[in-house]
Amino acid sequence: MAADRRIVIENCAIATVDGDGTEYASGHLVVAGNRIESLGAGRAPEGLHDVARRIDATGHLATPGLVNTHHHFYQWITRGLATDHNLFDWLVALYPTWARIDEPMVRAAARGSLAMMARGGVTTAMDHHYVFPRGSGDLSGAIITAARDLGVRFTLARGSMDRGEKDGGLPPDFAVESPDDALAATEETVRRHHDASFDAMTQVAVAPCSPFSVSTGLMRHGAELARRLGVRLHTHGSETVEEEKFCHERFGMGPTDYFESTGWLGEDVWMAHCVHMNDSDIAAFARTGTGVAHCPSSNARLAAGIARVPDLLAAGVPVGLGVDGTASNESGELHTELRNALLVNRLGAHREAALTARQALRLGTHGGARVLGRAGETGSLEPGKLADLVLWRMDTLAHASIADPVTALVLGAAAPVTASFVGGRQIVENGRLLTADEDEIARSTRAEARRLARITAQG
């Protein structure tokens, strides 16, 4: 939409998730171009010029768009497998299949993953892609194009693995890269696709996979590369007790100390999971500003444990929410993670005081934007920020009898998305994508899942 054209949204409850937690029982938002121009209680000001559209949002809650901080899109076509495994056994079971992905498969899987998140209120997504089988095509380009086509703001965490089976790793040797090739390909991806501007739709992070699939050299040089290029760093950390044991046996220290020794703690770093952390680990993350992507459903699916989210937040650690790959969270939705984060954490040591509904919403919005380094641009509804916002319908059977709309959104059934905007562009209407054919995406993902299964069986 042109910068001087406005959308006016009125008569909705608003949870801004700003620094003060400002909320309005009935308020308005004015979008000008790709930015939020103003918002507040009551009706919009009279006399606004160049209003292209007015939306009567009676019965709705407006929130910032959800921000997903950890995912593996390619897993969309391997859902429902190895359903009773822990992490290491699950990886052993699935790497022979994942090692045979190619560009058409990755493109279809990315579209499926993005479509499912977008229709559920995600406006900013990320993908940690680290499987690059030889001769598989331009996988990074396929993922980035899928996000661009669907209109979702996006960070590609260009991953890598260099420890294959011959070096004691889990993936087949033909599905890993040499350290030099991985670093060169990562640098090329950053130079081709990373946009550092305020309203960037595509950004790139440097993202070696994990301590047990990446050499110390690749971890260390990856951190150096990211800082030379001025981009963020992402990896998996402290996900399972097996990983902690591996780090002690291989490196003589726990995961957090190992990460610090390789340059992997800092305000430009975020890590997925961080389930098995002691007080010293949490203090190190807080001291360095290292962020966490909390993935409650995946952690439960793989029996990894309960992350100490209340303690992380109390220490000042940036925390966002992640779907994780859909081979360990088959729903592929982030809005359900608001509820799961609250419920799972109340099973931990803090019990009913672990998280509130508003803390859960903050994790999924402002917290995620902070983890991705974009809290100045998105993650809350404030004048001057990007117009990434969602209208949730709260007057249906599922929610109408819950007086507090934020409680209804977080603890109630998954709320319908009436409208979702990214930079002022509407991408969802009444729960359906406006930027792609959902039925065609479903057909293509099913076809590519079957093709991958056939190739693996012939393997």
C-alpha positions as CSV (number, residue, x, y, z in Angstrom):
1,M,0.0,0.0,0.0
2,A,1.3,3.5,-0.8
3,A,2.9,5.3,2.1
4,D,0.1,8.0,2.1
5,R,-2.8,5.5,2.1
6,R,-4.4,4.5,5.4
7,I,-6.2,1.5,6.9
8,V,-8.3,2.3,9.9
9,I,-9.2,-0.5,12.3
10,E,-11.8,0.3,15.0
11,N,-13.9,-1.1,17.9
12,C,-11.5,-3.9,18.9
13,A,-9.7,-4.8,22.1
14,I,-6.0,-4.1,21.7
15,A,-3.0,-5.8,23.5
16,T,-0.1,-3.7,22.4
17,V,2.6,-5.7,24.2
18,D,4.6,-2.5,24.5
19,G,7.0,-1.9,27.3
20,D,4.2,-0.9,29.7
21,G,1.8,-3.7,28.6
22,T,-0.7,-1.1,27.4
23,E,-4.1,-2.5,26.6
24,Y,-7.4,-1.0,25.4
25,A,-10.8,-2.6,26.0
26,S,-12.1,-0.9,22.8
27,G,-9.7,1.0,20.6
28,H,-8.4,1.8,17.1
29,L,-5.3,1.5,15.0
30,V,-4.3,3.6,12.0
31,V,-1.9,2.0,9.5
32,A,-0.2,4.3,7.0
33,G,1.7,2.5,4.3
34,N,3.8,-0.2,6.0
35,R,3.8,1.4,9.5
36,I,1.5,1.9,12.4
37,E,0.7,5.6,12.4
38,S,-1.3,5.8,15.6
39,L,-3.5,3.8,18.0
40,G,-5.4,4.4,21.2
41,A,-8.7,4.1,23.0
42,G,-12.1,4.7,21.3
43,R,-12.7,5.6,17.7
44,A,-10.0,6.8,15.3
45,P,-9.6,10.6,15.0
46,E,-12.0,12.4,12.6
47,G,-10.7,14.0,9.4
48,L,-8.1,11.4,8.4
49,H,-7.2,11.8,4.8
50,D,-6.5,9.1,2.1
51,V,-8.3,6.3,4.0
52,A,-8.3,3.3,1.6
53,R,-10.1,1.0,4.0
54,R,-12.1,1.0,7.2
55,I,-12.4,-2.2,9.3
56,D,-15.1,-2.6,12.0
57,A,-13.3,-5.0,14.2
58,T,-16.1,-5.4,16.8
59,G,-15.6,-8.7,18.7
60,H,-11.9,-8.9,17.9
61,L,-8.6,-8.7,19.7
62,A,-5.7,-6.9,17.9
63,T,-2.2,-8.1,18.8
64,P,1.2,-7.8,17.2
65,G,1.8,-10.6,14.7
66,L,3.4,-13.7,16.2
67,V,7.1,-14.2,15.7
68,N,8.5,-17.7,15.3
69,T,12.1,-18.1,16.4
70,H,13.0,-21.7,15.6
71,H,11.8,-24.1,12.8
72,H,13.0,-26.6,10.3
73,F,10.7,-26.2,7.3
74,Y,12.0,-29.3,5.4
75,Q,10.5,-31.6,8.1
76,W,7.0,-30.7,6.9
77,I,7.2,-33.7,4.5
78,T,8.4,-36.2,7.2
79,R,5.7,-35.6,9.8
80,G,4.3,-38.5,11.8
81,L,7.4,-40.6,11.8
82,A,9.5,-41.9,14.8
83,T,6.7,-40.8,17.2
84,D,8.0,-42.6,20.3
85,H,11.7,-41.7,20.2
86,N,14.0,-39.4,22.2
87,L,16.1,-36.9,20.3
88,F,19.1,-39.0,19.4
89,D,17.1,-42.0,18.4
90,W,14.7,-39.8,16.5
91,L,17.7,-38.3,14.6
92,V,19.1,-41.7,13.8
93,A,15.8,-42.8,12.5
94,L,15.2,-39.8,10.3
95,Y,18.6,-38.7,9.0
96,P,18.6,-41.4,6.3
97,T,15.3,-39.8,5.0
98,W,16.3,-36.2,5.4
99,A,19.6,-36.9,3.6
100,R,17.7,-37.4,0.4
101,I,15.8,-34.1,0.2
102,D,16.1,-31.9,-2.9
103,E,15.1,-28.5,-4.1
104,P,11.5,-29.3,-5.1
105,M,10.9,-31.1,-1.8
106,V,12.3,-28.2,0.2
107,R,10.3,-25.7,-1.7
108,A,7.0,-27.6,-1.1
109,A,7.9,-28.2,2.6
110,A,8.7,-24.5,3.1
111,R,5.4,-23.4,1.5
112,G,3.5,-25.9,3.7
113,S,5.3,-24.8,6.9
114,L,4.9,-21.1,6.2
115,A,1.3,-21.4,5.1
116,M,0.3,-23.2,8.3
117,M,2.0,-20.6,10.5
118,A,0.7,-17.6,8.5
119,R,-2.9,-18.7,8.7
120,G,-2.4,-18.9,12.5
121,G,-1.2,-15.4,13.0
122,V,2.6,-15.6,12.4
123,T,3.9,-12.5,10.6
124,T,7.6,-13.1,11.1
125,A,9.1,-16.6,10.7
126,M,12.5,-18.2,10.6
127,D,13.9,-21.4,9.3
128,H,17.0,-23.2,10.5
129,H,18.1,-25.2,7.5
130,Y,21.2,-27.3,7.9
131,V,20.8,-30.4,5.6
132,F,22.5,-29.8,2.2
133,P,22.9,-33.1,0.4
134,R,25.3,-33.0,-2.5
135,G,23.6,-32.1,-5.8
136,S,20.3,-31.2,-4.1
137,G,20.0,-27.8,-5.7
138,D,19.5,-24.2,-4.4
139,L,17.8,-25.0,-1.1
140,S,18.3,-21.6,0.5
141,G,16.9,-19.9,-2.5
142,A,13.9,-22.2,-2.6
143,I,13.1,-21.4,1.1
144,I,13.6,-17.6,0.7
145,T,11.4,-17.5,-2.4
146,A,8.6,-19.4,-0.6
147,A,8.6,-16.9,2.2
148,R,8.7,-14.0,-0.2
149,D,5.8,-15.4,-2.2
150,L,3.6,-16.0,0.9
151,G,4.4,-12.4,2.1
152,V,5.8,-13.4,5.5
153,R,8.7,-11.5,7.1
154,F,11.6,-14.0,7.3
155,T,15.0,-14.9,8.7
156,L,16.9,-17.8,7.1
157,A,19.3,-19.3,9.6
158,R,21.7,-20.9,7.0
159,G,22.8,-24.0,8.9
160,S,25.6,-26.5,8.3
161,M,27.0,-29.8,9.5
162,D,30.5,-31.2,8.9
163,R,30.5,-34.2,11.3
164,G,29.1,-37.2,9.4
165,E,29.0,-40.8,10.3
166,K,32.7,-41.4,9.6
167,D,33.6,-38.7,12.2
168,G,31.2,-40.1,14.8
169,G,28.2,-37.9,13.8
170,L,24.6,-38.9,13.1
171,P,24.0,-37.8,9.5
172,P,25.2,-39.8,6.4
173,D,28.5,-38.5,5.0
174,F,26.9,-37.3,1.7
175,A,24.6,-35.0,3.6
176,V,27.3,-33.0,5.4
177,E,29.6,-30.3,4.0
178,S,33.3,-29.6,4.5
179,P,34.0,-26.7,6.9
180,D,35.3,-24.6,4.0
181,D,32.4,-25.3,1.8
182,A,29.9,-24.6,4.5
183,L,31.5,-21.3,5.4
184,A,31.7,-20.2,1.8
185,A,28.1,-21.1,1.0
186,T,26.9,-19.4,4.2
187,E,28.8,-16.2,3.3
188,E,27.4,-16.3,-0.3
189,T,23.9,-16.7,1.1
190,V,24.3,-13.7,3.4
191,R,25.7,-11.5,0.6
192,R,22.9,-12.5,-1.8
193,H,19.9,-12.3,0.5
194,H,20.5,-10.5,3.7
195,D,18.7,-7.1,4.0
196,A,19.7,-5.0,7.0
197,S,17.0,-2.3,6.4
198,F,14.3,-1.4,8.9
199,D,11.5,-3.0,6.9
200,A,13.5,-5.9,5.6
201,M,11.5,-8.9,4.5
202,T,14.5,-11.3,4.3
203,Q,17.4,-11.6,6.7
204,V,20.1,-14.3,7.1
205,A,21.8,-15.7,10.1
206,V,24.8,-18.0,10.5
207,A,23.7,-21.2,12.0
208,P,25.9,-24.4,12.4
209,C,23.5,-27.1,13.6
210,S,24.6,-28.3,17.0
211,P,27.6,-29.3,19.1
212,F,27.2,-33.0,18.2
213,S,27.0,-32.5,14.4
214,V,29.5,-29.6,13.9
215,S,33.2,-29.5,14.6
216,T,34.7,-27.0,17.0
217,G,36.5,-25.3,14.0
218,L,33.2,-24.7,12.2
219,M,31.6,-23.4,15.3
220,R,34.4,-21.0,16.0
221,H,34.8,-19.8,12.3
222,G,31.1,-19.5,11.9
223,A,30.9,-17.1,14.8
224,E,33.8,-15.1,13.3
225,L,32.1,-15.0,9.9
226,A,28.8,-13.8,11.4
227,R,30.4,-10.9,13.2
228,R,32.5,-10.0,10.1
229,L,29.3,-9.8,8.1
230,G,27.2,-8.2,10.8
231,V,24.5,-10.8,11.0
232,R,23.1,-12.9,13.9
233,L,24.1,-16.4,15.1
234,H,21.8,-19.4,15.8
235,T,22.2,-23.0,16.9
236,H,20.8,-25.7,19.1
237,G,21.9,-25.8,22.7
238,S,21.3,-27.8,25.9
239,E,18.4,-29.6,24.4
240,T,18.8,-33.0,26.1
241,V,20.7,-34.8,28.9
242,E,22.4,-36.8,26.1
243,E,23.8,-33.6,24.6
244,E,25.1,-32.5,28.0
245,K,26.8,-35.8,28.4
246,F,28.3,-35.6,24.9
247,C,29.8,-32.2,25.6
248,H,31.4,-33.3,28.8
249,E,32.8,-36.4,27.2
250,R,34.0,-34.7,24.0
251,F,35.0,-31.2,25.2
252,G,35.4,-31.6,29.0
253,M,32.8,-29.0,29.8
254,G,29.0,-28.5,29.6
255,P,27.3,-26.9,26.6
256,T,27.2,-23.3,27.8
257,D,30.9,-23.3,28.7
258,Y,31.6,-24.9,25.3
259,F,29.6,-22.3,23.5
260,E,31.4,-19.5,25.3
261,S,34.8,-21.0,24.5
262,T,33.9,-20.9,20.7
263,G,32.5,-17.3,20.7
264,W,28.9,-18.4,20.8
265,L,27.5,-16.3,23.6
266,G,26.4,-12.7,23.0
267,E,23.6,-10.3,22.2
268,D,23.8,-11.4,18.5
269,V,23.2,-15.0,19.4
270,W,20.1,-17.1,20.1
271,M,19.8,-20.8,20.7
272,A,17.0,-23.3,20.4
273,H,15.6,-25.2,23.4
274,C,18.0,-24.6,26.3
275,V,16.2,-27.1,28.4
276,H,19.0,-28.5,30.6
277,M,20.6,-25.3,32.1
278,N,21.9,-24.8,35.6
279,D,22.0,-21.5,37.5
280,S,25.5,-20.8,36.1
281,D,24.3,-21.3,32.6
282,I,21.4,-19.0,33.0
283,A,23.7,-16.3,34.5
284,A,26.0,-16.6,31.5
285,F,23.1,-16.1,29.1
286,A,21.9,-13.1,31.1
287,R,25.4,-11.6,31.4
288,T,26.0,-11.8,27.6
289,G,22.4,-11.2,26.4
290,T,22.2,-14.5,24.6
291,G,18.6,-15.4,23.5
292,V,16.5,-18.5,23.8
293,A,13.9,-20.0,21.4
294,H,11.6,-22.0,23.7
295,C,9.8,-24.9,21.9
296,P,7.5,-26.5,24.4
297,S,5.6,-28.9,22.1
298,S,8.8,-30.3,20.5
299,N,10.5,-30.6,23.9
300,A,7.5,-32.7,25.1
301,R,7.2,-34.7,21.9
302,L,10.9,-35.8,22.2
303,A,10.7,-36.1,26.0
304,A,13.6,-33.6,26.3
305,G,12.3,-31.9,29.5
306,I,10.9,-28.6,30.7
307,A,13.0,-25.5,30.0
308,R,13.4,-23.1,33.0
309,V,11.6,-20.3,31.2
310,P,10.5,-18.4,34.4
311,D,14.1,-18.4,35.6
312,L,15.4,-17.3,32.3
313,L,12.9,-14.4,32.2
314,A,13.7,-13.4,35.8
315,A,17.4,-13.2,34.9
316,G,16.6,-11.0,32.0
317,V,17.4,-13.5,29.2
318,P,15.6,-12.7,25.9
319,V,13.1,-15.6,25.3
320,G,10.8,-16.2,22.3
321,L,8.7,-19.1,21.1
322,G,9.5,-21.6,18.4
323,V,7.4,-24.2,16.5
324,D,10.5,-26.4,15.8
325,G,10.6,-28.8,12.9
326,T,7.2,-30.5,12.2
327,A,8.8,-33.9,12.5
328,S,8.7,-33.2,16.3
329,N,5.6,-30.8,16.4
330,E,3.3,-32.1,13.7
331,S,0.8,-29.3,14.1
332,G,3.3,-26.7,12.8
333,E,1.4,-23.8,14.5
334,L,2.9,-21.1,16.7
335,H,-0.4,-19.8,18.2
336,T,-0.9,-23.1,20.0
337,E,2.6,-22.7,21.6
338,L,1.3,-19.7,23.6
339,R,-1.0,-22.1,25.5
340,N,1.5,-24.9,25.6
341,A,4.3,-22.7,27.0
342,L,2.1,-21.6,29.8
343,L,0.8,-25.1,30.6
344,V,4.1,-26.9,30.4
345,N,5.9,-24.4,32.5
346,R,3.3,-24.7,35.2
347,L,4.3,-28.3,35.5
348,G,7.8,-27.2,36.5
349,A,9.1,-25.9,39.8
350,H,7.2,-22.6,39.8
351,R,3.9,-24.3,39.3
352,E,0.9,-21.8,39.0
353,A,3.3,-18.9,39.3
354,A,5.4,-19.9,36.3
355,L,3.8,-17.9,33.5
356,T,0.8,-15.7,33.1
357,A,-1.3,-15.4,29.9
358,R,0.3,-12.0,29.2
359,Q,3.8,-13.3,29.6
360,A,2.9,-16.1,27.2
361,L,1.7,-13.6,24.6
362,R,4.8,-11.5,25.1
363,L,7.0,-14.6,24.5
364,G,5.2,-15.1,21.2
365,T,5.5,-11.5,20.0
366,H,7.9,-9.0,21.5
367,G,10.1,-11.7,23.0
368,G,10.5,-13.4,19.6
369,A,11.2,-10.1,17.9
370,R,13.9,-9.4,20.5
371,V,15.5,-12.8,20.0
372,L,15.6,-12.2,16.2
373,G,17.1,-8.7,16.8
374,R,14.1,-6.9,15.4
375,A,12.3,-5.6,18.5
376,G,12.8,-2.0,17.3
377,E,10.7,-2.8,14.2
378,T,8.1,-5.4,15.1
379,G,6.8,-7.5,18.0
380,S,4.6,-4.7,19.6
381,L,1.9,-2.3,18.4
382,E,3.5,1.2,18.7
383,P,3.5,4.2,16.4
384,G,6.4,4.1,13.9
385,K,6.7,0.3,14.1
386,L,6.0,-2.0,11.1
387,A,2.3,-2.8,10.6
388,D,2.6,-6.5,11.5
389,L,-0.6,-7.2,13.3
390,V,-3.4,-9.8,13.7
391,L,-7.1,-9.5,14.3
392,W,-8.3,-12.5,16.3
393,R,-12.0,-13.2,16.4
394,M,-13.1,-13.6,20.0
395,D,-17.0,-13.5,19.8
396,T,-17.6,-17.1,18.7
397,L,-18.7,-20.0,20.7
398,A,-15.1,-20.9,21.6
399,H,-14.3,-17.6,23.3
400,A,-17.3,-15.4,23.8
401,S,-17.9,-16.2,27.5
402,I,-14.3,-15.4,28.5
403,A,-14.3,-11.8,29.6
404,D,-10.6,-11.2,29.2
405,P,-9.6,-11.4,25.6
406,V,-5.9,-12.1,26.3
407,T,-6.8,-15.0,28.6
408,A,-9.2,-16.2,25.9
409,L,-6.5,-16.1,23.2
410,V,-3.8,-17.9,25.3
411,L,-5.9,-20.4,27.3
412,G,-8.8,-20.9,25.0
413,A,-9.1,-22.9,21.8
414,A,-7.1,-21.7,18.9
415,A,-8.7,-18.4,17.9
416,P,-9.8,-17.7,14.3
417,V,-7.7,-15.2,12.5
418,T,-10.0,-12.8,10.7
419,A,-7.1,-10.7,9.3
420,S,-3.3,-10.8,9.4
421,F,-1.1,-7.9,8.0
422,V,2.6,-7.9,7.3
423,G,3.9,-4.4,6.7
424,G,0.3,-3.2,6.1
425,R,-0.3,-5.9,3.4
426,Q,-3.1,-8.3,4.3
427,I,-2.0,-11.9,3.9
428,V,-4.9,-13.8,5.7
429,E,-8.6,-13.2,5.6
430,N,-11.1,-15.3,7.6
431,G,-8.5,-18.0,8.3
432,R,-7.5,-18.4,4.6
433,L,-4.3,-17.3,2.9
434,L,-4.7,-14.5,0.4
435,T,-1.2,-15.0,-1.1
436,A,-1.3,-18.7,-2.0
437,D,-3.7,-21.6,-2.8
438,E,-3.8,-23.7,0.3
439,D,-5.2,-26.7,-1.5
440,E,-2.5,-26.6,-4.1
441,I,0.1,-26.4,-1.3
442,A,-1.5,-29.4,0.4
443,R,-1.4,-31.4,-2.8
444,S,2.3,-30.6,-3.5
445,T,3.5,-31.4,0.0
446,R,1.7,-34.7,-0.1
447,A,3.2,-35.5,-3.5
448,E,6.7,-34.6,-2.3
449,A,6.4,-36.5,0.9
450,R,5.5,-39.6,-1.1
451,R,8.3,-39.1,-3.5
452,L,10.8,-38.7,-0.6
453,A,9.4,-41.9,1.0
454,R,9.9,-43.8,-2.3
455,I,13.5,-42.5,-2.7
456,T,14.3,-43.5,0.8
457,A,12.9,-47.0,0.4
458,Q,15.0,-47.5,-2.7
459,G,18.0,-46.0,-0.9
